[in-house]
Amino acid sequence: MDATLAALSVCVAVYLIMLVRGYLGDRRVSLYGPVVMLKCQKCVDLIKRLACTRMRNVAFVAVASWVVAMVAGMAMLTMSTLASFRIPPEHAPSPATLIGLPGLNPLIPITYGAVGLVVAVAVHELAHGLALAANRLSIKSAGLVLLGLPLGAFVEPGDDFQSAEDIVKVKVYSSGPFANLVVAALALFLLTQLFAGAGPVVEGIGVTGIYPGSPAEKAGLKPGDVITWVDGKRVTDLDSFFSAMEGKKAGDAVTIALSDNRSLTITLADRFDFTKRSEDKGKGFIGIELIDVDGLKEALPLISGNPLEVAWKLLSIPLAFQRLLLLSHFYNQPPGGWDTTYVLLWISWMNAAIGLTNVLPVVPLDGGSALVSTIKLMLHRSSAQRREFIVKTLTAVVSAVTAAMIVAPIIVPRLRLLIP
């Protein structure tokens, strides 16, 4: 039994035990259908011990970061909405890509994604708890949420939170997303340090796939091989490889040298036999999918010069992850191993995703709740009736517009199919 299967077995066993204890009336266990909420008084006590009044000053930084992140998030949603009018209907993303849960979102790996999700939710709720305790507000309960696997954690504020000042509420709401963004940055920093000395095992072109029945398959080429020479010409990138293959025709013999000192002589097939395109008739075909080994590292969101480029690479991890998995085939293993690298990658992405999602001005997300308290704070001199009307109107409109922009890349391209 490997470590992953053992960990999953333990998690499922704990979940089943807690499910049974909940049915038997254990007050520490609350059941909401199949979801188990395990309450932990020691967790509440720990949060109170960790909190201090100085954290109230840090909370102002959290509020500022919420404002900046919310503006940035809305700008990205606006660009995404505008881009949705140019996406071909056949390339419209699946609705499942909006769900940030491993197993439901096909782009998120279950194991690495689950670790990232648990860390992100735990950090988010811990920050809320610390903000509550630092502002001398009570915490009713805290603990874990289980659904077979741990989904994360929760912190339930006491009744005095509802009567707290609006500025305090803004601090509490903004603390969760702020903590997520800080952890995302820390995970990227660690990833950058681990990967500082990592590089390609050898300079060349990586083989990532083999066409069935192709000359490459018959010659024994496999994914993970690195091509270093073609007909005596050194290949260091895709351009040099295609240059060495230029003019080759079906039936020509090509000698390929690999990084493991193997040398293969391959008779090229007719590309038309595999593509069925008339323009490919007579062209030489090996039958391999290739990648520029040295360029693989560029897909990693390592902390470097351009923060916007790093942020874009970080948010694109789900789309690039299958490519990043190839690093383990062609690169030296970084300290801690590849599992550590990929875990840090998904911890960073999950924290960034949860942080940026929760800053959006959509009720009941943290950003929406913070917006409600901010509007009330700005209208404190208005009558209660007028203030309530403005708050409800503004938050309803902003929430609806934001929600529409979130789903635009999925809905708009499909709607265009209905337009003649």
Secondary structure, 3 states (H helix, E strand, C coil): CCHHHHHHHHHHHHHHHHHHHHHCCCCCEEEECCEEEEECHHHHHHHHHHCCCCHHHHHHHHHHHHHHHHHHHHHHHHHHHHHHCCCCHHHCCCHHHHCCCECCECCCCHHHHHHHHHHHHHHHHHHHHHHHHHCCCCEEEEEEEECCCEEEEEEEECHHHCCCCHHHHHHHHHHHHHHHHHHHHHHHHHHHHHCCCCCECCCCEEEEEECCCCHHHHHCCCCCCEEEEECCEECCCHHHHHHHHCCCECCCEEEEEECCCCEEEEECEECHHHHCCHHHCCEEECCEEEEECHHHHHHCCCCCCCHHHHHHHHHCHHHHHHHHCCHHHHECCCCCHHHHHHHHHHHHHHHHHHHHHHCCCCCCCHHHHHHHHHHHHHCCCCCHHHHHHHHHHHHHHHHHHHHHHHHHHHHHHHHHHHCC
